[in-house]
């Protein structure tokens, strides 16, 4: 059996009531809603009555609301490389190596900056980095169970950063940030998955410190 895939692309506001009644009968109550109906003469007739308001295609089987929603979720532009239980992604040792290297470079950059800025204080103990800054106190630490780095910022709030590989497209790219060769010099970044922003970019913007991990 074939199905009509019907998506409401225009509102019926201002049109005769019969157009709205047809849309309701089809199950279309808001713009960009999508429904599936068997291909029958009756459904085809209803579609013809509102053809200016809908986009229609014929498919082999209907999809659930969740499947339709997932189609509309944009590709984040990167791959979270923190392991998925089937042997791929970061191993525990790889995570610790990458996170420790990043934090060591960050501490070195902060300590160098603190020598010229008496208002900046840096403390790194037991894997927890505290930064006393004019904005307030920043706290950065590893979260091994999630293979993440967590940040608490007095400016932008708490964020959890994943290690990602691949082309990153997110807030930093929109702002024109250069990605160079990544946080590790090999094309990987600590990235906030919700908007694609990088930990290094936030620290540069809020604290004024640059973390350079390019291979020497």
N, C-alpha and C positions, 0 to 999 in steps of 0.2 A: 504493500500500500504506500502511496505517495502522500506527502503532506504539504500544505501551504505554510510557509514561514512568513508571518505578517508582522511588520513593525510600523508603529504609528510615528510618522515623521513630521506631521503638522497637526496643530491643535484644531479642534472643531469649534472653538469659540468664535461667535459671530456668524456661524453657518446655521442653516435651518435645523430645527430640533431633530428631524428624522436622521440627519447625518450622525448626530451624537448618539441616537438610539442604536444605529447600526454598529457603531464602534463599541458600545456597551455590550451588545449582543455577541460581538466577536471577542470580548474580554479585554479590549484596549481602553484603558481608563486614564493613561497619562502618556505624554510624549516619550518616544524611544522605548516604550513597552513592546515586547515581542511575544507573540502567541503562535501556536501551531494548531492547525485544523486539518482533518482529512480532506483530500481533494474530492469534492463533490459539487454537483451543479448548484446546490443551495448555497454553499460557502462561496463559490465563484460569483454567484449573483450578488451576495452581500459585498464582496470585495469591489465589484464593479461600481457599486453605489457610492463608495468612498475612495475610489482609485486615486484621487488627487492628494489624499491624506496619508497613504500608506505605501510602504515598499514591500514587494511580494516576490518570493522565490519559491521554487518547488524543491523539496528535499526528500530523502529516502525515509528518514525517521525524525521524530520530534526530539528536542533537547529539554532538559530540566532548566528551571530558573537559574540554578547555580552554574550550569554549563554555559548558559547565555551570558551570565555576568562575567564568568571567567574569560570569555572571548574578548571582553571589553577592557580587561585589565592590561595596561601597557607593559611591554617588556621593560624591566628595570634597567637593562643595558649592562648588567654585570652578573657574575656567578658567585654565590656565597660558597666559599671553599672551606667549610668547617666540618665536613664529614656528614654522612647520612646513614651510617650503620651498615653499608654494604661494601666497605673497603675503600671507597673513593673519598676524596677530600683530604683535609689535613689530618695527619696522625697527631697524637698527643705530643710527641717529641717535636714535630714540625711546628705545631702551634706555639709551644714554649720557646723554641729557637727564634721564631719570627717576632713574637711579642716581646721577648727579652731584648732582642736586638733593637727593636723600635724604642722601647722605654729607655734603654741605655743611651741611645743617640739623643733622645728627647731630654734626658737629665743633663747630658753634657752641654747641649745647646742652652738649656735654662741656666745652668751654672755659669756659663760664659756670659750670658746676658745679665745675670745677677751681679757680676763683678762691676758692671757699669751702671747698675740701677739698684740703689739702696732700698727702694720700696719693694723689691722682689725677693722673696725668700723661698727656698726650695728644700724639701725634705723627702728623701726616698728611703723607706724602711719596710722590710718584710713584704716587698712587692707592691706597696702602696705609695704613690707619689702625691704629695701635697704641695700646692703652689699658692703662696700668699701673694696676692696681686692687688693692685688698687681697685680692681673690680670686685674683689672678694676672694674667697678661697676655692680653688679648683682641686678636685680629687680625681686621680686616675689610677685604675688598678685592673689587673687581669681577672678574668672569670673563666678558669679552665673548664668547668662542666659545660659551658656554652661555647667555648673557644672564641671568646669575645674580649674586648677591652671596654671597660665601663668608664664613663666620664660623668662627673657632677660639676656643672658650670653655674656660677652665680648669675650669668647673663642669659644663657640659652637653656638651662635646666639639665636634667639627666638624659644621657643618651648611651646606647649600647652599639658598639662598633664591631662589625664582622670583617674578617679577612676576605677580600674579594679579588678575583682575577678577571681579566677581560676588559673590554672597553667600558669605562664608567660614564654613564650619562645621568646627571642629576643636578642638584642645586648649584654645585660648584661650577659645573660646565656652563650653566645659564649665566653665572656671574663672571664668566670669562677666565676662570682659574686655569692655570697651566698644570697639566698632569705629569709632564716629563716622563720619567721611567718608573714611577711608582715609589711607594714608601720603602721598598726593599731593593730598589735599583733594577728590578727584573719584571716590573709590570703588575705588582700587587699593591693594594691599598687597604687601610682600615676605613671602612665606609659605614655610615648610618643608613640602613636599608630603607627606611621610610622615604627619604628624599634623595638618596645618592650622594649626600655631602660627606666630605672626608674629615677625619679627625685632624690631620695636619693642617688643612685649610682653616678649620675653626680655631686652632691654637695660634696660627699666624694672625688671624683676624682679631681675636679677643685678647691674646696675651702678647702678641708681637714677636713670637719665636718661630723660627723655621727649622723643621726637621729635615735634614738632608741625608738620605741613606743611599745615595748613588754609589756604586762601586768605585773605589779609588784606584 
